[in-house]
Amino acid sequence: MVDADQVGRIEGGIAMSTPLRQLAAITLLIATVPAVAQDYPNRPITLVVPYAAGGGNDVMARTVADKMSKTLGQQVVVDNRGGANTIIGTLLAVNSRPDGYTLVSLGGTLAGNYWLAKTPYDALKDIAPIATVSSYENVLVVPPSLPVNTVAELIALAKAKPGQIAYGTSSIGGPTHLLAELFNTVAGVKTLHIPYKGGGPAVTDLMGGHIHFFFSNPVNVAAQIRNGRLRAIAVTGQSRNGTFPDVPTFAEEGLPAMTLTNWQGVGGPAGIPKPIINRISAEIRKFVARPDTRENNNPEQTAALIRSDIAKYGKIIKDANIKVE
């Protein structure tokens, strides 16, 4: 950063008062920021994914990284840093230089952690939201070995075996967790929570019959549903999912409250120059209209989404009396 004394030297040693030197420094800095943005990026970018590899968040992040590499002309490298309910990876990104070369995959767990974990960062102050690249409803899946084909049958089984039917989550306090707890509340059942470091490990254990149900990102389980390794029971949201047109919604099954839209986005450490944030957002906007991505909220809209999620998740967590396990 150029300071006031440097500006004085740049001006050839012209004597200036302190206020004038400060004004000159600010003016020079403002003038150089667009140049920095214009030169960005001139080296590879790291996209930190705070989940284990193989899950829906990882799949989407790798799609984004691949397309950003092409539009930005520099390689975007995915760095999986799962653990501590996404806190490890998010903290790594938050503590990096705010120059746009370290980004982080964001999602609903950010809002859950706001209420359930003493994070070493403030989700509303220490993260620069950049873009939302995907939003989706979840699909409830069970292994073929579980003798249920409908939501009603799952509820009946859970009531017959209170506390014995286990569900997996990709993170504590994230959408997969809150949906399962919401299901417990509206269905009047008690099930067992098994947390994982990402959707990939949860789906692996689900297929092995180690857990009994999971609310998944549709992308994460579409192949397994097609080949019969998992059975789709219902989808959240107001309408059926185009990938699974024969699978009913929870509203059709008599549980209209079962809806919680999940999303994935890109952010970085607070302090990234606004022109660089706008550049990244604009590059993402070039490919989000394609079939494998869905939308792009600008930085301001993404920030509003985070605030909205924090309020919404807070109510669900309070109503379900969810605690950190």
C-alpha positions in Angstrom: 0.0 0.0 0.0 1.3 3.5 -0.8 1.5 5.7 2.3 1.6 9.4 2.7 5.4 9.6 2.9 5.8 7.6 -0.3 3.4 10.0 -2.0 5.6 12.9 -0.8 8.6 11.2 -2.4 6.7 10.5 -5.6 5.9 14.2 -5.8 9.6 14.9 -6.0 10.0 16.0 -2.4 7.5 18.9 -2.7 6.7 20.1 0.8 3.1 19.3 1.7 1.2 19.5 4.9 0.1 16.2 6.6 -3.5 16.5 5.4 -2.5 17.2 1.9 -0.1 14.2 1.9 -2.9 12.0 3.2 -5.3 13.3 0.6 -2.7 12.6 -2.1 -2.2 9.1 -0.8 -5.9 8.3 -0.9 -6.2 9.7 -4.4 -3.2 7.6 -5.6 -4.6 4.5 -4.0 -8.0 5.0 -5.6 -6.3 5.5 -8.9 -4.3 2.3 -8.6 -7.2 -0.1 -7.5 -8.8 -0.2 -11.0 -5.4 -1.1 -12.4 -5.0 -3.9 -9.9 -8.4 -5.2 -10.9 -7.6 -4.9 -14.5 -4.4 -7.0 -14.0 -6.4 -9.6 -11.9 -5.8 -12.5 -12.0 -2.1 -12.9 -12.9 -1.5 -16.1 -11.0 -3.6 -19.2 -10.0 -6.5 -18.8 -7.6 -7.3 -21.2 -4.7 -11.0 -22.1 -4.0 -11.2 -23.5 -0.5 -14.0 -26.1 -0.1 -14.7 -26.6 3.6 -16.1 -30.1 3.0 -14.7 -33.5 2.2 -14.3 -34.4 -1.5 -17.1 -36.2 -3.2 -20.2 -34.5 -1.9 -22.6 -32.1 -3.6 -20.8 -29.0 -2.4 -17.5 -30.4 -3.7 -19.0 -31.3 -7.1 -20.5 -27.8 -7.5 -17.2 -26.1 -6.4 -15.2 -28.1 -8.9 -17.7 -27.1 -11.6 -17.3 -23.5 -10.7 -13.5 -23.8 -10.5 -13.3 -25.4 -14.0 -15.5 -22.7 -15.6 -13.8 -19.8 -13.8 -10.4 -21.2 -14.9 -11.6 -20.8 -18.5 -13.2 -17.4 -18.2 -10.5 -15.8 -16.0 -7.6 -17.4 -17.9 -5.9 -18.6 -14.8 -6.2 -22.0 -13.1 -8.6 -22.1 -10.1 -7.4 -24.9 -7.8 -9.9 -26.6 -5.4 -8.5 -27.2 -1.9 -10.7 -29.5 0.2 -10.4 -28.6 3.9 -13.3 -30.4 5.5 -13.6 -30.6 9.3 -15.0 -28.8 12.4 -18.3 -28.3 10.6 -16.8 -26.3 7.8 -15.0 -24.0 10.2 -11.4 -25.2 9.4 -11.7 -24.4 5.7 -13.7 -21.2 6.1 -11.1 -19.9 8.7 -8.3 -20.7 6.3 -9.9 -18.5 3.7 -10.9 -15.7 6.1 -7.3 -15.5 7.4 -5.8 -15.2 3.9 -4.7 -12.0 2.1 -7.8 -10.2 0.8 -6.4 -10.0 -2.7 -8.9 -12.3 -4.5 -6.4 -15.2 -4.8 -8.0 -17.2 -2.0 -11.8 -17.8 -2.3 -14.1 -20.0 -0.3 -17.2 -22.1 -1.1 -20.2 -20.8 0.9 -23.5 -22.3 1.8 -26.2 -22.7 4.4 -23.9 -24.2 7.0 -22.5 -20.6 7.5 -25.9 -19.6 9.0 -26.1 -22.7 11.2 -22.7 -22.1 12.6 -23.7 -18.6 13.4 -26.0 -20.0 16.1 -24.4 -23.3 17.0 -20.7 -22.7 17.0 -18.3 -20.2 18.5 -16.6 -19.6 15.2 -13.3 -17.7 15.2 -14.8 -15.4 12.6 -18.0 -13.3 12.2 -20.0 -14.5 9.2 -21.4 -11.1 8.7 -18.2 -9.1 9.0 -15.2 -11.3 8.1 -16.5 -12.8 4.8 -16.9 -10.9 1.6 -19.9 -12.4 -0.3 -19.2 -12.5 -4.1 -21.9 -14.7 -5.8 -24.5 -17.4 -5.4 -24.0 -20.0 -8.1 -26.6 -22.6 -7.3 -29.8 -23.1 -5.2 -31.8 -26.3 -4.9 -34.3 -28.2 -2.8 -33.2 -31.5 -1.2 -34.2 -35.1 -1.9 -34.8 -37.6 0.9 -33.1 -40.9 0.1 -32.9 -44.3 1.9 -31.0 -47.5 1.1 -32.9 -50.3 -0.7 -32.4 -52.4 2.4 -34.7 -50.2 4.4 -38.3 -51.5 4.1 -39.9 -48.1 3.3 -41.1 -46.7 0.0 -43.1 -43.6 1.2 -42.8 -40.9 3.8 -45.7 -42.4 5.7 -43.8 -45.7 5.9 -40.6 -44.0 7.2 -42.6 -42.2 9.8 -44.3 -45.4 10.9 -40.9 -47.2 11.2 -39.4 -44.3 13.1 -42.3 -44.4 15.6 -41.9 -48.1 16.0 -38.2 -47.7 16.7 -37.8 -44.4 18.5 -34.2 -43.2 18.5 -33.0 -46.2 16.5 -33.5 -44.9 12.9 -30.3 -42.9 12.1 -29.9 -40.0 9.6 -26.7 -38.6 8.3 -25.8 -34.9 7.7 -23.0 -33.2 5.7 -22.5 -30.7 8.6 -24.1 -29.8 11.9 -26.5 -27.0 11.6 -26.6 -27.1 7.8 -29.6 -27.7 5.6 -29.2 -31.5 5.7 -29.3 -31.4 9.5 -32.1 -28.8 9.9 -34.3 -30.6 7.4 -34.0 -33.9 9.4 -34.8 -32.1 12.6 -37.7 -30.3 11.0 -38.9 -33.7 9.8 -38.6 -35.0 13.4 -40.7 -32.0 14.6 -43.5 -32.1 12.0 -43.7 -35.9 11.8 -43.6 -36.3 15.6 -40.7 -38.8 15.6 -37.3 -39.1 17.2 -34.4 -40.2 15.1 -30.6 -40.4 15.7 -28.2 -37.8 14.2 -24.9 -39.0 12.7 -22.8 -36.1 11.4 -20.3 -36.4 8.6 -17.6 -34.0 7.1 -19.5 -33.8 3.8 -22.3 -35.3 1.8 -19.9 -37.8 0.0 -19.1 -39.8 3.2 -22.7 -39.7 4.3 -24.0 -41.2 1.0 -21.3 -43.9 1.1 -22.5 -45.0 4.6 -26.1 -44.7 3.5 -25.6 -47.1 0.6 -23.8 -49.4 3.0 -26.8 -49.4 5.3 -24.9 -47.8 8.2 -27.5 -45.0 8.4 -31.1 -45.0 7.3 -31.9 -41.7 5.6 -30.3 -38.5 4.3 -31.5 -35.2 2.9 -29.2 -34.8 -0.1 -28.3 -32.4 -2.8 -30.0 -34.0 -5.9 -26.7 -33.8 -7.8 -25.0 -35.9 -5.1 -27.3 -38.9 -5.5 -28.8 -38.8 -9.0 -26.6 -41.6 -10.3 -27.2 -43.8 -7.2 -30.9 -43.4 -7.5 -30.8 -44.3 -11.2 -28.8 -47.5 -10.7 -30.9 -48.6 -7.7 -28.3 -48.1 -5.0 -30.5 -45.6 -3.3 -34.3 -45.0 -3.2 -35.8 -41.5 -3.4 -38.8 -41.0 -1.1 -39.7 -37.3 -1.4 -38.3 -33.9 -2.4 -38.6 -30.7 -0.5 -40.0 -27.5 -2.0 -43.2 -26.6 -3.7 -42.9 -28.6 -6.9 -41.3 -31.9 -8.0 -37.7 -32.0 -9.1 -37.2 -32.4 -12.8 -34.4 -35.0 -12.2 -36.9 -37.2 -10.3 -40.3 -36.4 -11.8 -41.9 -39.5 -10.2 -40.8 -38.6 -6.7 -43.5 -36.7 -4.8 -43.0 -33.6 -2.8 -43.4 -33.6 1.0 -46.4 -31.3 0.5 -48.0 -34.1 -1.5 -47.2 -36.5 1.3 -48.9 -34.3 3.8 -45.9 -32.4 5.2 -45.9 -28.9 3.5 -43.6 -27.4 6.1 -40.7 -29.5 4.8 -39.0 -26.9 2.7 -35.7 -25.3 3.1 -33.8 -24.1 0.0 -30.1 -24.8 0.1 -27.6 -22.7 -1.9 -23.9 -22.6 -2.8 -21.8 -19.6 -3.5 -18.4 -18.0 -3.5 -16.9 -15.6 -1.1 -13.5 -14.5 0.2 -11.9 -12.7 3.1 -13.3 -9.3 4.0 -11.3 -6.5 2.4 -11.0 -7.7 -1.1 -11.1 -4.6 -3.3 -14.5 -4.0 -4.7 -13.4 -4.0 -8.4 -11.9 -7.5 -7.9 -15.1 -8.7 -6.2 -17.1 -7.3 -9.1 -14.8 -8.9 -11.6 -15.2 -12.4 -10.1 -19.0 -11.9 -9.9 -19.1 -10.8 -13.5 -17.0 -13.8 -14.6 -19.3 -16.2 -12.7 -22.3 -14.6 -14.3 -21.0 -15.7 -17.7 -21.6 -19.4 -17.0 -24.4 -19.6 -14.4 -27.1 -19.6 -17.0 -26.0 -23.1 -18.2 -27.9 -26.2 -17.2 -25.4 -27.4 -14.5 -25.6 -24.1 -12.6 -28.7 -22.0 -11.9 -28.3 -18.4 -10.9 -26.0 -15.6 -9.8 -26.9 -13.2 -7.1 -24.6 -10.3 -7.1 -22.4 -9.5 -4.0 -25.1 -7.4 -2.3 -27.8 -10.0 -2.9 -25.6 -12.8 -1.7 -24.9 -10.8 1.5 -28.7 -10.4 1.9 -29.2 -14.1 1.4 -26.7 -14.9 4.2 -28.5 -12.5 6.6 -31.9 -14.0 5.7 -30.6 -17.6 6.3 -29.2 -16.6 9.7 -32.6 -15.4 10.7 -34.4 -18.4 9.3 -32.0 -21.0 10.6 -32.1 -19.4 14.0 -35.8 -20.0 14.3 -35.6 -23.7 13.2 -32.7 -24.3 15.6 -34.6 -22.7 18.5 -37.8 -24.5 17.7 -36.1 -27.9 17.4 -33.8 -27.2 20.4 -30.8 -28.2 18.4 -27.5 -28.2 20.3 -23.9 -28.7 19.3 -23.1 -32.4 19.8 
